[in-house]
Amino acid sequence: MSANFTLKEKSMGELEVTVEGEKWKEACAKAFDKLAKKVSIDGFRKGQAPKKILEQRISKGERQVQAVDDNLNHWLIEGIQEANVNPISQPSVEIKAVDDEKVELVYKFAVMPEVKLGEYKGLEYQVEEAKVSEEEFDAEINRMRETYADMEIKEEASENGDTVNIDYEGFKDGVPFDGGKAEGYDLVLGSNSFIPGFEEQLVGVKAGEEKDLNLTFPEEYHAADLAGKEVVFHVKVNEVKTKVLPELDDDFAKDVNIPEVETVEDLKKKVRERLEENKKRMVENDADRKFLDQLSAGAEVEIPDVLIEDEEKQMFNELAANLQQYGMSVDTFLKSSGQTQEEYLKGFEEEATKAVKLRLVLGQIAKEENIEPSEEDVEKEVERIAGIYQMDVEDVKRAINPELLKGDLKNNMAFKLAKDAAKVVTIKNEK
């Protein structure tokens, strides 16, 4: 048997396997014996007719096809071992030629693509200065004050930001519609939680007033019988409440119950430190993302479709798992989006292609730098994962694929190597 592999476009390849001579004749003979056991001829027990008679009933073509069917996987394994290739997709096969002396088979499958790296050492690692602006600081302080705010009944007309307690009922063509009625509902004006125009028309109302709101549902509204339709909401205002923020003083600082905070100055210091830590983490994550893009952009690789398709499916499975946590099925989600699963998967194509290329590039860096995680590295990563998900270490080991874990570690170590070799450039934040 001989095997010859030819690489085609996008890392697809053709493995030509030729089986000839005694090996082919032996395969055909075994196929004949297998077929003979199934042949019924009058006057003979099944499979017990004389060979000459059976040879007349079982054509050479039938024997050859059976021989191929019986040995497809076996010859594929021998072929990939001889040609030293590693399929990463399910092979297809066709019979190129067949006769009494030999059979020529062509297996088609994708292989791991060749990655031509660009420069990955000495690149610029651009990171924005982790500076917290006064606007960001003030916004966080006010957010904390809002958390501890009191709601007070308001006699004056409502304004954006106020909460109105309302009874309402919706009518289409003078008839109440399902889901359009509620009593004692607290609505924050300006929250945009109702359809356009609803909240805007309640700005300026007072407790005890009643008002008809003439509105039109958005064209893309999820309920088809209401989408784009004109309706009237009859609203009764029961109460108007406004938010009163606490004073920014030592009493407030104590109320927020942060360790080591007793005064408003302590509070401001803690808030600024936390914001700076968050900003530092945010700008570093952004810098990492841009640096990874730079590493990927400098490399050349033809990615086989199967890798992109597998990545798309993985992304979709993660989406399905997240939806399930919120009690929504994939079918319901797809129906609401008006797309089939195939159509929705196409939306992942760009992101999936980017993710696959980056993984291949980092893998190639690891290969060229002879990066290999130690058992200690693997153990630390398992412990880290166990800590994140609050699981027992042994349970994590049973749940994960060790080879995939090592692959991820290799890629992380390759990224760290490139990052450590980069020139750090700090971009000043003018805000």
Secondary structure, DSSP 8 states (H G I E B T S, - for coil): -EEEEEE-GGGEEEEEEEEEHHHHHHHHHHHHHHHHTT---TTS-TT-S-HHHHHHHS-HHHHHHHHHHHHHHHHHHHHHHHHT--B-S--EEEEEEE-SSEEEEEEEEEB----B----SS-EEEEE-----HHHHHHHHHHHHHHT-EEEE--S---TT-EEEEEEEEEETTEEEEEEEEEEEEEETTS--SSTTTTGGGTT--TT-EEEEEEE--TT-SSTTTTT-EEEEEEEEEEEEEEE---SSHHHHHHT--TT--SHHHHHHHHHHHHHHHHHHHHHHHHHHHHHHHHHHT-B----HHHHHHHHHHHHHHHHHHHHHTT--HHHHHHHHT--HHHHHHTTHHHHHHHHHHHHHHHHHHHHTT----HHHHHHHHHHHHHHHT--HHHHHHHS-HHHHHHHHHHHHHHHHHHHTSEEEEE----
